[in-house]
Amino acid sequence: MTQDRTWRKSSYTGGAEDSNCVEVSLAHDALVRDSKNASGDVLAFSSPAWKALIRSLGSH
């Protein structure tokens, strides 16, 4: 499932290959994973839940 998706690394990475970072894949849902452990666990959000999370983070 996660191998067939396009992943985008957070812009806060700073370009360092070994930095702590997350990647997100947006399709009909949103998947989030640790960029240093791409085969590890993935958080899954429905599209409305992802939008609500991003909105709430932007208000801080």
N, CA, C, O and CB atoms as a CASP TS submission, in Angstrom:
PFRMAT TS
TARGET T0000
AUTHOR 0000-0000-0000
METHOD Language model
MODEL 1
PARENT N/A
ATOM      1  N   MET     1       0.819  -1.199   0.000  1.00  0.00           N
ATOM      2  CA  MET     1       0.000   0.000   0.000  1.00  0.00           C
ATOM      3  C   MET     1       0.860   1.259   0.000  1.00  0.00           C
ATOM      4  O   MET     1       0.648   2.129  -0.844  1.00  0.00           O
ATOM      5  CB  MET     1      -0.930   0.001   1.202  1.00  0.00           C
ATOM      6  N   THR     2       1.808   1.388   0.901  1.00  0.00           N
ATOM      7  CA  THR     2       2.588   2.618   1.003  1.00  0.00           C
ATOM      8  C   THR     2       3.679   2.718  -0.055  1.00  0.00           C
ATOM      9  O   THR     2       4.163   3.816  -0.328  1.00  0.00           O
ATOM     10  CB  THR     2       3.206   2.717   2.369  1.00  0.00           C
ATOM     11  N   GLN     3       4.083   1.585  -0.665  1.00  0.00           N
ATOM     12  CA  GLN     3       5.133   1.609  -1.668  1.00  0.00           C
ATOM     13  C   GLN     3       4.658   2.265  -2.963  1.00  0.00           C
ATOM     14  O   GLN     3       5.465   2.854  -3.681  1.00  0.00           O
ATOM     15  CB  GLN     3       5.620   0.197  -1.945  1.00  0.00           C
ATOM     16  N   ASP     4       3.391   2.177  -3.268  1.00  0.00           N
ATOM     17  CA  ASP     4       2.840   2.704  -4.515  1.00  0.00           C
ATOM     18  C   ASP     4       2.506   4.187  -4.442  1.00  0.00           C
ATOM     19  O   ASP     4       1.966   4.740  -5.400  1.00  0.00           O
ATOM     20  CB  ASP     4       1.608   1.936  -4.890  1.00  0.00           C
ATOM     21  N   ARG     5       2.805   4.826  -3.358  1.00  0.00           N
ATOM     22  CA  ARG     5       2.424   6.217  -3.165  1.00  0.00           C
ATOM     23  C   ARG     5       3.622   7.138  -3.302  1.00  0.00           C
ATOM     24  O   ARG     5       4.768   6.722  -3.132  1.00  0.00           O
ATOM     25  CB  ARG     5       1.773   6.405  -1.805  1.00  0.00           C
ATOM     26  N   THR     6       3.341   8.387  -3.610  1.00  0.00           N
ATOM     27  CA  THR     6       4.366   9.418  -3.659  1.00  0.00           C
ATOM     28  C   THR     6       4.459  10.059  -2.284  1.00  0.00           C
ATOM     29  O   THR     6       3.450  10.468  -1.711  1.00  0.00           O
ATOM     30  CB  THR     6       4.053  10.482  -4.757  1.00  0.00           C
ATOM     31  N   TRP     7       5.677  10.144  -1.758  1.00  0.00           N
ATOM     32  CA  TRP     7       5.909  10.696  -0.430  1.00  0.00           C
ATOM     33  C   TRP     7       6.637  12.016  -0.548  1.00  0.00           C
ATOM     34  O   TRP     7       7.530  12.174  -1.380  1.00  0.00           O
ATOM     35  CB  TRP     7       6.707   9.717   0.443  1.00  0.00           C
ATOM     36  N   ARG     8       6.252  12.963   0.290  1.00  0.00           N
ATOM     37  CA  ARG     8       6.883  14.283   0.312  1.00  0.00           C
ATOM     38  C   ARG     8       7.445  14.526   1.703  1.00  0.00           C
ATOM     39  O   ARG     8       6.738  14.379   2.700  1.00  0.00           O
ATOM     40  CB  ARG     8       5.871  15.405  -0.086  1.00  0.00           C
ATOM     41  N   LYS     9       8.719  14.900   1.767  1.00  0.00           N
ATOM     42  CA  LYS     9       9.384  15.147   3.047  1.00  0.00           C
ATOM     43  C   LYS     9       9.056  16.560   3.524  1.00  0.00           C
ATOM     44  O   LYS     9       8.909  17.477   2.715  1.00  0.00           O
ATOM     45  CB  LYS     9      10.924  14.953   2.921  1.00  0.00           C
ATOM     46  N   SER    10       8.947  16.726   4.809  1.00  0.00           N
ATOM     47  CA  SER    10       8.657  18.023   5.400  1.00  0.00           C
ATOM     48  C   SER    10       9.685  19.066   4.976  1.00  0.00           C
ATOM     49  O   SER    10      10.874  18.766   4.865  1.00  0.00           O
ATOM     50  CB  SER    10       8.618  17.913   6.918  1.00  0.00           C
ATOM     51  N   SER    11       9.227  20.279   4.743  1.00  0.00           N
ATOM     52  CA  SER    11      10.131  21.374   4.376  1.00  0.00           C
ATOM     53  C   SER    11      10.999  21.804   5.552  1.00  0.00           C
ATOM     54  O   SER    11      11.959  22.550   5.358  1.00  0.00           O
ATOM     55  CB  SER    11       9.333  22.568   3.859  1.00  0.00           C
ATOM     56  N   TYR    12      10.692  21.360   6.753  1.00  0.00           N
ATOM     57  CA  TYR    12      11.477  21.699   7.939  1.00  0.00           C
ATOM     58  C   TYR    12      12.699  20.799   8.107  1.00  0.00           C
ATOM     59  O   TYR    12      13.428  20.927   9.090  1.00  0.00           O
ATOM     60  CB  TYR    12      10.607  21.610   9.176  1.00  0.00           C
ATOM     61  N   THR    13      12.929  19.901   7.171  1.00  0.00           N
ATOM     62  CA  THR    13      14.053  18.982   7.254  1.00  0.00           C
ATOM     63  C   THR    13      15.378  19.706   7.200  1.00  0.00           C
ATOM     64  O   THR    13      16.324  19.323   7.889  1.00  0.00           O
ATOM     65  CB  THR    13      13.982  17.971   6.146  1.00  0.00           C
ATOM     66  N   GLY    14      15.459  20.741   6.399  1.00  0.00           N
ATOM     67  CA  GLY    14      16.710  21.472   6.254  1.00  0.00           C
ATOM     68  C   GLY    14      17.678  20.803   5.297  1.00  0.00           C
ATOM     69  O   GLY    14      18.831  21.222   5.192  1.00  0.00           O
ATOM     70  N   GLY    15      17.238  19.784   4.608  1.00  0.00           N
ATOM     71  CA  GLY    15      18.063  19.128   3.606  1.00  0.00           C
ATOM     72  C   GLY    15      19.009  18.073   4.132  1.00  0.00           C
ATOM     73  O   GLY    15      19.612  17.354   3.336  1.00  0.00           O
ATOM     74  N   ALA    16      19.165  17.950   5.422  1.00  0.00           N
ATOM     75  CA  ALA    16      20.072  16.949   5.982  1.00  0.00           C
ATOM     76  C   ALA    16      19.446  15.566   5.866  1.00  0.00           C
ATOM     77  O   ALA    16      18.295  15.363   6.251  1.00  0.00           O
ATOM     78  CB  ALA    16      20.407  17.271   7.458  1.00  0.00           C
ATOM     79  N   GLU    17      20.197  14.634   5.341  1.00  0.00           N
ATOM     80  CA  GLU    17      19.683  13.274   5.114  1.00  0.00           C
ATOM     81  C   GLU    17      19.379  12.540   6.416  1.00  0.00           C
ATOM     82  O   GLU    17      18.476  11.704   6.457  1.00  0.00           O
ATOM     83  CB  GLU    17      20.684  12.468   4.301  1.00  0.00           C
ATOM     84  N   ASP    18      20.130  12.845   7.491  1.00  0.00           N
ATOM     85  CA  ASP    18      19.965  12.105   8.742  1.00  0.00           C
ATOM     86  C   ASP    18      19.132  12.858   9.786  1.00  0.00           C
ATOM     87  O   ASP    18      19.126  12.483  10.959  1.00  0.00           O
ATOM     88  CB  ASP    18      21.322  11.785   9.320  1.00  0.00           C
ATOM     89  N   SER    19      18.437  13.910   9.370  1.00  0.00           N
ATOM     90  CA  SER    19      17.659  14.690  10.331  1.00  0.00           C
ATOM     91  C   SER    19      16.332  14.002  10.654  1.00  0.00           C
ATOM     92  O   SER    19      15.827  13.199   9.870  1.00  0.00           O
ATOM     93  CB  SER    19      17.403  16.101   9.787  1.00  0.00           C
ATOM     94  N   ASN    20      15.782  14.330  11.813  1.00  0.00           N
ATOM     95  CA  ASN    20      14.479  13.795  12.209  1.00  0.00           C
ATOM     96  C   ASN    20      13.415  14.497  11.400  1.00  0.00           C
ATOM     97  O   ASN    20      13.347  15.726  11.386  1.00  0.00           O
ATOM     98  CB  ASN    20      14.225  13.971  13.735  1.00  0.00           C
ATOM     99  N   CYS    21      12.595  13.736  10.736  1.00  0.00           N
ATOM    100  CA  CYS    21      11.627  14.336   9.844  1.00  0.00           C
ATOM    101  C   CYS    21      10.468  13.383   9.609  1.00  0.00           C
ATOM    102  O   CYS    21      10.559  12.186   9.884  1.00  0.00           O
ATOM    103  CB  CYS    21      12.281  14.723   8.522  1.00  0.00           C
ATOM    104  N   VAL    22       9.390  13.930   9.101  1.00  0.00           N
ATOM    105  CA  VAL    22       8.253  13.121   8.685  1.00  0.00           C
ATOM    106  C   VAL    22       8.029  13.310   7.195  1.00  0.00           C
ATOM    107  O   VAL    22       8.437  14.310   6.604  1.00  0.00           O
ATOM    108  CB  VAL    22       6.979  13.492   9.485  1.00  0.00           C
ATOM    109  N   GLU    23       7.366  12.316   6.601  1.00  0.00           N
ATOM    110  CA  GLU    23       6.960  12.379   5.210  1.00  0.00           C
ATOM    111  C   GLU    23       5.449  12.201   5.168  1.00  0.00           C
ATOM    112  O   GLU    23       4.867  11.523   6.015  1.00  0.00           O
ATOM    113  CB  GLU    23       7.691  11.295   4.346  1.00  0.00           C
ATOM    114  N   VAL    24       4.829  12.812   4.185  1.00  0.00           N
ATOM    115  CA  VAL    24       3.384  12.694   4.041  1.00  0.00           C
ATOM    116  C   VAL    24       3.064  12.290   2.608  1.00  0.00           C
ATOM    117  O   VAL    24       3.731  12.717   1.665  1.00  0.00           O
ATOM    118  CB  VAL    24       2.673  14.026   4.415  1.00  0.00           C
ATOM    119  N   SER    25       2.051  11.474   2.461  1.00  0.00           N
ATOM    120  CA  SER    25       1.552  11.073   1.158  1.00  0.00           C
ATOM    121  C   SER    25       0.064  11.409   1.124  1.00  0.00           C
ATOM    122  O   SER    25      -0.727  10.887   1.910  1.00  0.00           O
ATOM    123  CB  SER    25       1.810   9.544   0.881  1.00  0.00           C
ATOM    124  N   LEU    26      -0.295  12.290   0.200  1.00  0.00           N
ATOM    125  CA  LEU    26      -1.690  12.722   0.098  1.00  0.00           C
ATOM    126  C   LEU    26      -2.320  12.106  -1.136  1.00  0.00           C
ATOM    127  O   LEU    26      -1.812  12.257  -2.248  1.00  0.00           O
ATOM    128  CB  LEU    26      -1.793  14.266   0.047  1.00  0.00           C
ATOM    129  N   ALA    27      -3.400  11.428  -0.940  1.00  0.00           N
ATOM    130  CA  ALA    27      -4.193  10.851  -2.028  1.00  0.00           C
ATOM    131  C   ALA    27      -5.645  11.087  -1.632  1.00  0.00           C
ATOM    132  O   ALA    27      -6.027  12.230  -1.382  1.00  0.00           O
ATOM    133  CB  ALA    27      -3.875   9.292  -2.263  1.00  0.00           C
ATOM    134  N   HIS    28      -6.451  10.057  -1.570  1.00  0.00           N
ATOM    135  CA  HIS    28      -7.815  10.209  -1.048  1.00  0.00           C
ATOM    136  C   HIS    28      -7.818  10.271   0.474  1.00  0.00           C
ATOM    137  O   HIS    28      -8.845  10.530   1.101  1.00  0.00           O
ATOM    138  CB  HIS    28      -8.705   9.051  -1.524  1.00  0.00           C
ATOM    139  N   ASP    29      -6.643  10.028   1.056  1.00  0.00           N
ATOM    140  CA  ASP    29      -6.421  10.122   2.499  1.00  0.00           C
ATOM    141  C   ASP    29      -5.034  10.719   2.708  1.00  0.00           C
ATOM    142  O   ASP    29      -4.390  11.135   1.744  1.00  0.00           O
ATOM    143  CB  ASP    29      -6.555   8.712   3.204  1.00  0.00           C
ATOM    144  N   ALA    30      -4.574  10.766   3.934  1.00  0.00           N
ATOM    145  CA  ALA    30      -3.233  11.263   4.234  1.00  0.00           C
ATOM    146  C   ALA    30      -2.511  10.231   5.083  1.00  0.00           C
ATOM    147  O   ALA    30      -3.023   9.791   6.112  1.00  0.00           O
ATOM    148  CB  ALA    30      -3.288  12.641   4.962  1.00  0.00           C
ATOM    149  N   LEU    31      -1.320   9.849   4.646  1.00  0.00           N
ATOM    150  CA  LEU    31      -0.483   8.942   5.415  1.00  0.00           C
ATOM    151  C   LEU    31       0.754   9.705   5.861  1.00  0.00           C
ATOM    152  O   LEU    31       1.297  10.513   5.107  1.00  0.00           O
ATOM    153  CB  LEU    31      -0.098   7.677   4.584  1.00  0.00           C
ATOM    154  N   VAL    32       1.199   9.450   7.085  1.00  0.00           N
ATOM    155  CA  VAL    32       2.362  10.128   7.652  1.00  0.00           C
ATOM    156  C   VAL    32       3.294   9.050   8.206  1.00  0.00           C
ATOM    157  O   VAL    32       2.860   8.124   8.892  1.00  0.00           O
ATOM    158  CB  VAL    32       1.944  11.163   8.774  1.00  0.00           C
ATOM    159  N   ARG    33       4.597   9.192   7.889  1.00  0.00           N
ATOM    160  CA  ARG    33       5.575   8.221   8.384  1.00  0.00           C
ATOM    161  C   ARG    33       6.879   8.918   8.758  1.00  0.00           C
ATOM    162  O   ARG    33       7.125  10.059   8.365  1.00  0.00           O
ATOM    163  CB  ARG    33       5.838   7.128   7.328  1.00  0.00           C
ATOM    164  N   ASP    34       7.692   8.229   9.508  1.00  0.00           N
ATOM    165  CA  ASP    34       9.030   8.686   9.886  1.00  0.00           C
ATOM    166  C   ASP    34       9.942   8.508   8.679  1.00  0.00           C
ATOM    167  O   ASP    34      10.049   7.399   8.154  1.00  0.00           O
ATOM    168  CB  ASP    34       9.579   7.900  11.136  1.00  0.00           C
ATOM    169  N   SER    35      10.593   9.561   8.231  1.00  0.00           N
ATOM    170  CA  SER    35      11.425   9.471   7.031  1.00  0.00           C
ATOM    171  C   SER    35      12.641   8.559   7.228  1.00  0.00           C
ATOM    172  O   SER    35      13.173   8.027   6.254  1.00  0.00           O
ATOM    173  CB  SER    35      11.888  10.858   6.620  1.00  0.00           C
ATOM    174  N   LYS    36      13.082   8.376   8.466  1.00  0.00           N
ATOM    175  CA  LYS    36      14.230   7.511   8.734  1.00  0.00           C
ATOM    176  C   LYS    36      13.821   6.048   8.855  1.00  0.00           C
ATOM    177  O   LYS    36      14.684   5.173   8.912  1.00  0.00           O
ATOM    178  CB  LYS    36      14.935   7.954  10.005  1.00  0.00           C
ATOM    179  N   ASN    37      12.524   5.770   8.894  1.00  0.00           N
ATOM    180  CA  ASN    37      12.025   4.398   9.007  1.00  0.00           C
ATOM    181  C   ASN    37      10.834   4.232   8.063  1.00  0.00           C
ATOM    182  O   ASN    37       9.704   4.027   8.506  1.00  0.00           O
ATOM    183  CB  ASN    37      11.621   4.061  10.485  1.00  0.00           C
ATOM    184  N   ALA    38      11.098   4.322   6.773  1.00  0.00           N
ATOM    185  CA  ALA    38      10.035   4.308   5.770  1.00  0.00           C
ATOM    186  C   ALA    38       9.223   3.016   5.771  1.00  0.00           C
ATOM    187  O   ALA    38       8.077   3.015   5.322  1.00  0.00           O
ATOM    188  CB  ALA    38      10.625   4.524   4.404  1.00  0.00           C
ATOM    189  N   SER    39       9.781   1.935   6.258  1.00  0.00           N
ATOM    190  CA  SER    39       9.036   0.670   6.290  1.00  0.00           C
ATOM    191  C   SER    39       8.335   0.454   7.627  1.00  0.00           C
ATOM    192  O   SER    39       7.729  -0.594   7.851  1.00  0.00           O
ATOM    193  CB  SER    39       9.974  -0.498   6.008  1.00  0.00           C
ATOM    194  N   GLY    40       8.417   1.444   8.515  1.00  0.00           N
ATOM    195  CA  GLY    40       7.792   1.323   9.837  1.00  0.00           C
ATOM    196  C   GLY    40       6.320   1.684   9.830  1.00  0.00           C
ATOM    197  O   GLY    40       5.667   1.698   8.786  1.00  0.00           O
ATOM    198  N   ASP    41       5.822   1.971  10.995  1.00  0.00           N
ATOM    199  CA  ASP    41       4.407   2.296  11.167  1.00  0.00           C
ATOM    200  C   ASP    41       4.028   3.570  10.420  1.00  0.00           C
ATOM    201  O   ASP    41       4.859   4.452  10.203  1.00  0.00           O
ATOM    202  CB  ASP    41       4.077   2.446  12.649  1.00  0.00           C
ATOM    203  N   VAL    42       2.767   3.646  10.035  1.00  0.00           N
ATOM    204  CA  VAL    42       2.228   4.785   9.300  1.00  0.00           C
ATOM    205  C   VAL    42       0.964   5.258  10.007  1.00  0.00           C
ATOM    206  O   VAL    42       0.121   4.447  10.390  1.00  0.00           O
ATOM    207  CB  VAL    42       1.934   4.413   7.810  1.00  0.00           C
ATOM    208  N   LEU    43       0.836   6.568  10.180  1.00  0.00           N
ATOM    209  CA  LEU    43      -0.408   7.149  10.690  1.00  0.00           C
ATOM    210  C   LEU    43      -1.305   7.443   9.495  1.00  0.00           C
ATOM    211  O   LEU    43      -0.845   8.001   8.499  1.00  0.00           O
ATOM    212  CB  LEU    43      -0.138   8.454  11.536  1.00  0.00           C
ATOM    213  N   ALA    44      -2.565   7.078   9.584  1.00  0.00           N
ATOM    214  CA  ALA    44      -3.510   7.314   8.497  1.00  0.00           C
ATOM    215  C   ALA    44      -4.600   8.268   8.970  1.00  0.00           C
ATOM    216  O   ALA    44      -5.164   8.102  10.051  1.00  0.00           O
ATOM    217  CB  ALA    44      -4.127   5.982   8.000  1.00  0.00           C
ATOM    218  N   PHE    45      -4.887   9.270   8.141  1.00  0.00           N
ATOM    219  CA  PHE    45      -5.927  10.255   8.421  1.00  0.00           C
ATOM    220  C   PHE    45      -6.899  10.300   7.254  1.00  0.00           C
ATOM    221  O   PHE    45      -6.489  10.225   6.096  1.00  0.00           O
ATOM    222  CB  PHE    45      -5.315  11.655   8.679  1.00  0.00           C
ATOM    223  N   SER    46      -8.169  10.419   7.551  1.00  0.00           N
ATOM    224  CA  SER    46      -9.126  10.693   6.485  1.00  0.00           C
ATOM    225  C   SER    46      -8.858  12.107   5.977  1.00  0.00           C
ATOM    226  O   SER    46      -8.210  12.900   6.660  1.00  0.00           O
ATOM    227  CB  SER    46     -10.610  10.535   6.984  1.00  0.00           C
ATOM    228  N   SER    47      -9.340  12.418   4.811  1.00  0.00           N
ATOM    229  CA  SER    47      -9.125  13.754   4.256  1.00  0.00           C
ATOM    230  C   SER    47      -9.677  14.847   5.174  1.00  0.00           C
ATOM    231  O   SER    47      -8.975  15.826   5.423  1.00  0.00           O
ATOM    232  CB  SER    47      -9.773  13.859   2.877  1.00  0.00           C
ATOM    233  N   PRO    48     -10.911  14.721   5.691  1.00  0.00           N
ATOM    234  CA  PRO    48     -11.418  15.756   6.603  1.00  0.00           C
ATOM    235  C   PRO    48     -10.597  15.865   7.898  1.00  0.00           C
ATOM    236  O   PRO    48     -10.383  16.968   8.400  1.00  0.00           O
ATOM    237  CB  PRO    48     -12.874  15.467   6.948  1.00  0.00           C
ATOM    238  N   ALA    49     -10.140  14.732   8.438  1.00  0.00           N
ATOM    239  CA  ALA    49      -9.344  14.760   9.664  1.00  0.00           C
ATOM    240  C   ALA    49      -7.991  15.432   9.406  1.00  0.00           C
ATOM    241  O   ALA    49      -7.515  16.195  10.247  1.00  0.00           O
ATOM    242  CB  ALA    49      -9.138  13.327  10.211  1.00  0.00           C
ATOM    243  N   TRP    50      -7.368  15.157   8.253  1.00  0.00           N
ATOM    244  CA  TRP    50      -6.083  15.784   7.907  1.00  0.00           C
ATOM    245  C   TRP    50      -6.249  17.295   7.783  1.00  0.00           C
ATOM    246  O   TRP    50      -5.440  18.056   8.313  1.00  0.00           O
ATOM    247  CB  TRP    50      -5.523  15.196   6.585  1.00  0.00           C
ATOM    248  N   LYS    51      -7.283  17.725   7.092  1.00  0.00           N
ATOM    249  CA  LYS    51      -7.535  19.162   6.917  1.00  0.00           C
ATOM    250  C   LYS    51      -7.758  19.843   8.270  1.00  0.00           C
ATOM    251  O   LYS    51      -7.266  20.948   8.500  1.00  0.00           O
ATOM    252  CB  LYS    51      -8.761  19.389   5.999  1.00  0.00           C
ATOM    253  N   ALA    52      -8.492  19.188   9.154  1.00  0.00           N
ATOM    254  CA  ALA    52      -8.735  19.747  10.494  1.00  0.00           C
ATOM    255  C   ALA    52      -7.433  19.837  11.289  1.00  0.00           C
ATOM    256  O   ALA    52      -7.204  20.820  11.993  1.00  0.00           O
ATOM    257  CB  ALA    52      -9.766  18.887  11.262  1.00  0.00           C
ATOM    258  N   LEU    53      -6.585  18.822  11.180  1.00  0.00           N
ATOM    259  CA  LEU    53      -5.295  18.842  11.882  1.00  0.00           C
ATOM    260  C   LEU    53      -4.427  19.989  11.375  1.00  0.00           C
ATOM    261  O   LEU    53      -3.853  20.728  12.174  1.00  0.00           O
ATOM    262  CB  LEU    53      -4.557  17.497  11.701  1.00  0.00           C
ATOM    263  N   ILE    54      -4.326  20.142  10.075  1.00  0.00           N
ATOM    264  CA  ILE    54      -3.504  21.207   9.492  1.00  0.00           C
ATOM    265  C   ILE    54      -4.052  22.581   9.880  1.00  0.00           C
ATOM    266  O   ILE    54      -3.283  23.488  10.201  1.00  0.00           O
ATOM    267  CB  ILE    54      -3.448  21.069   7.952  1.00  0.00           C
ATOM    268  N   ARG    55      -5.361  22.735   9.853  1.00  0.00           N
ATOM    269  CA  ARG    55      -5.973  24.004  10.279  1.00  0.00           C
ATOM    270  C   ARG    55      -5.652  24.305  11.733  1.00  0.00           C
ATOM    271  O   ARG    55      -5.319  25.439  12.077  1.00  0.00           O
ATOM    272  CB  ARG    55      -7.494  23.964  10.081  1.00  0.00           C
ATOM    273  N   SER    56      -5.751  23.290  12.589  1.00  0.00           N
ATOM    274  CA  SER    56      -5.490  23.521  14.018  1.00  0.00           C
ATOM    275  C   SER    56      -4.025  23.849  14.273  1.00  0.00           C
ATOM    276  O   SER    56      -3.727  24.648  15.160  1.00  0.00           O
ATOM    277  CB  SER    56      -5.896  22.293  14.840  1.00  0.00           C
ATOM    278  N   LEU    57      -3.110  23.258  13.526  1.00  0.00           N
ATOM    279  CA  LEU    57      -1.696  23.557  13.683  1.00  0.00           C
ATOM    280  C   LEU    57      -1.366  24.955  13.189  1.00  0.00           C
ATOM    281  O   LEU    57      -0.470  25.606  13.726  1.00  0.00           O
ATOM    282  CB  LEU    57      -0.856  22.534  12.945  1.00  0.00           C
ATOM    283  N   GLY    58      -2.068  25.417  12.188  1.00  0.00           N
ATOM    284  CA  GLY    58      -1.835  26.753  11.659  1.00  0.00           C
ATOM    285  C   GLY    58      -2.316  27.855  12.581  1.00  0.00           C
ATOM    286  O   GLY    58      -1.899  29.005  12.437  1.00  0.00           O
ATOM    287  N   SER    59      -3.175  27.532  13.516  1.00  0.00           N
ATOM    288  CA  SER    59      -3.713  28.539  14.414  1.00  0.00           C
ATOM    289  C   SER    59      -2.851  28.761  15.642  1.00  0.00           C
ATOM    290  O   SER    59      -3.194  29.584  16.491  1.00  0.00           O
ATOM    291  CB  SER    59      -5.088  28.156  14.836  1.00  0.00           C
ATOM    292  N   HIS    60      -1.745  28.051  15.755  1.00  0.00           N
ATOM    293  CA  HIS    60      -0.879  28.186  16.938  1.00  0.00           C
ATOM    294  C   HIS    60       0.293  29.054  16.646  1.00  0.00           C
ATOM    295  O   HIS    60       1.128  29.279  17.523  1.00  0.00           O
ATOM    296  CB  HIS    60      -0.399  26.839  17.422  1.00  0.00           C
TER
END
